[in-house]
Amino acid sequence: MNVTVPIPVETRALASTVDAELSIVRRALSANWTTPASAEIAELALARLQEQTAALRLQVRQLRAAGVQARIAEVIRRAG
């Protein structure tokens, strides 16, 4: 049984923000950015990335729970 749960706009936006922060970290740590300032930029971006990843992880758990609930509801509906 395949039950879909829509991904909220907020979750998509957060995932996009995480991707942008990760891009900042990659650029800061690339061969072209080897100054102390670039290390600081990478550190700040990593701190933001940790916070955003934790929030995204929570939202994914909530989506998973919603998917389980939707599957249970579908089984009940079919059995009823």
C-alpha positions as CSV (number, residue, x, y, z in Angstrom):
1,M,0.0,0.0,0.0
2,N,1.4,3.3,-1.0
3,V,0.1,6.3,0.9
4,T,1.6,9.7,0.2
5,V,1.9,12.6,2.7
6,P,2.5,16.1,1.2
7,I,5.7,17.8,2.2
8,P,4.9,21.2,3.8
9,V,6.3,24.3,2.2
10,E,8.1,25.1,5.5
11,T,10.0,21.8,5.3
12,R,11.0,22.4,1.7
13,A,12.2,25.9,2.6
14,L,14.2,24.6,5.5
15,A,15.8,22.0,3.3
16,S,16.7,24.7,0.8
17,T,18.2,26.8,3.6
18,V,20.3,23.8,4.8
19,D,21.5,23.3,1.3
20,A,22.5,27.0,1.0
21,E,24.4,26.9,4.3
22,L,26.2,23.7,3.2
23,S,27.2,25.5,0.0
24,I,28.7,28.4,2.1
25,V,30.7,25.8,4.1
26,R,32.0,24.2,1.0
27,R,33.1,27.5,-0.5
28,A,34.7,28.6,2.7
29,L,36.7,25.4,2.9
30,S,37.7,25.3,-0.8
31,A,41.2,25.9,-1.9
32,N,40.4,29.5,-2.8
33,W,39.3,30.5,0.7
34,T,42.1,29.7,3.1
35,T,42.1,32.9,5.2
36,P,41.2,33.1,8.9
37,A,38.1,35.0,7.9
38,S,37.0,32.2,5.7
39,A,37.4,29.8,8.6
40,E,35.2,32.0,10.7
41,I,32.6,32.1,7.9
42,A,32.7,28.3,7.8
43,E,32.3,28.0,11.6
44,L,29.3,30.4,11.6
45,A,27.7,28.6,8.7
46,L,28.3,25.2,10.4
47,A,26.7,26.4,13.6
48,R,23.6,27.6,11.6
49,L,23.7,24.3,9.7
50,Q,23.6,22.3,12.9
51,E,20.5,24.2,14.1
52,Q,18.7,23.9,10.8
53,T,19.6,20.3,10.4
54,A,18.1,19.5,13.8
55,A,14.9,21.4,12.9
56,L,14.8,19.5,9.6
57,R,15.3,16.2,11.3
58,L,12.3,16.9,13.6
59,Q,10.2,17.8,10.6
60,V,11.1,14.6,8.8
61,R,10.2,12.6,11.9
62,Q,6.8,14.3,11.9
63,L,6.3,13.5,8.2
64,R,7.2,9.9,8.9
65,A,4.7,9.8,11.7
66,A,2.1,11.3,9.5
67,G,2.8,8.7,6.9
68,V,2.4,5.9,9.4
69,Q,-0.9,7.4,10.6
70,A,-2.1,7.8,7.0
71,R,-1.3,4.1,6.3
72,I,-3.1,3.0,9.4
73,A,-6.1,5.1,8.4
74,E,-6.0,3.5,4.9
75,V,-5.9,0.0,6.4
76,I,-8.9,0.8,8.7
77,R,-10.8,2.3,5.8
78,R,-10.2,-0.7,3.6
79,A,-11.1,-3.1,6.4
80,G,-14.3,-1.2,7.3
